Amino acid sequence: MHSWTSPSLSPLPPSGRPLRLHDTRTGRIAPVTPLTPGTARLYVCGITPYDSTHLGHAATYHAADLMRRALADSGLAVEMAQNVTDVDDPLLERADRDGVDWQELAASQVDLFAQDMEALRIIAPETYRSVSEAMEDIIAVVLALHERGRAYPVDAPDAAGPDWYLDLSVDGALGDVSGWSEEQMLEVFADRGGDPDRAGKRGRIDPLLWRAEREGEPAWDAGVLGRGRPGWHVECVCIAEQGIGLPFDIQAGGSDLIFPHHDLSAAHSVALGRPFAAAYAHSGMVAHEGEKMSKSLGNLVFVHRLVRDGVDPMVIRLVLMAHHYRSDWEWSDQELEQARDRLDRYRLAARRGGSSPSTVEVLRSALRDDLDTARALEALDAWAEGAAPSKDGVAGTGGTGTGAGDVPAAVDALFGVTLEG
Ligand code: ZN
């Protein structure tokens, strides 16, 4: 499906220095060495399109955007894939509640998401597929898992046939990403879409692979498994395989996806006989009014509303940059004011002439150091004050705005923030 229009890109000549990224699985920061020399392959989990993009989403896609910009700056080609979970319980429930067609609801929210991504100057993924679009391929993966003896039926009294679950005990691959014990998993599994207590399951964490058709729900034909729709995790395995191939370099997403989604996606992939991602990068959660932003709490701050209220999307990016992508933080109006003030100062400095090779070097090295955006902002603050290291000789004054020391060009290429305007 059409994703959105990427911002115009003018990358700097490659630095040749690798991105060093924190890997959730190992708990360490290590250089990204692509499995395919010369090309980094990145997957970021997409939205369930039943509500607009809020700051939590923006933080996730901003972090992934910085990863790909850092990989490109190191001299790698980047291939990225992203899904849209347009067949899922929350979407179907919302459509039902509001009396609208689920496909129309999904289409309208996908459209709004694309507008938000464009406004934020997020580079579009090379592969962008929704579950309904990829259904034929997803069914093939589900059937392959059945053929490999990983699927088992569980009675579904309200359906014509059984539901099917993935038997995690066959491969014993659970917890590879999170490193959690089953006890830790069970603490959050039910809250995050799991059904640990369903009668007939062999293992409490076993994920739903194929849900038999229920009255009023969309369904597709999956041969011996009957009509129904796929569980959540298998879609990302399928869309990653189709788009960027398995295994790939980096799986990205919000930290609430570590378990169950990323643990169980990896388990599906292992059950298919293939390793999944080489590394896992997770972004922190964004809070508002003292609680993590969530639909159920109703404390969401939407990107499109901020933009509608006149907030420059580049201000939103600067708010995001003020926090390390892995940390949890809280959105506030004060943050917005600080970022607004920053953008004004940076734009003023850009108009004065932005050349400072040493500032550009700090920006690049901060980005490749596990996306250290706070350090980049410090360097930019100093640059805007005209206080970049004196060896430049031209900091903040009279530079030509071109060449290796062009700060506005570097801020655009590395951080997606345009200082024009
Ligand atoms: Zn996913």
Boltz pocket constraint, residues with backbone or C-beta under 6 A from the ligand:
constraints:
  - pocket:
      binder: B
      contacts: [[A, 44], [A, 45], [A, 46], [A, 83], [A, 233], [A, 236], [A, 261], [A, 265]]
      max_distance: 6.0
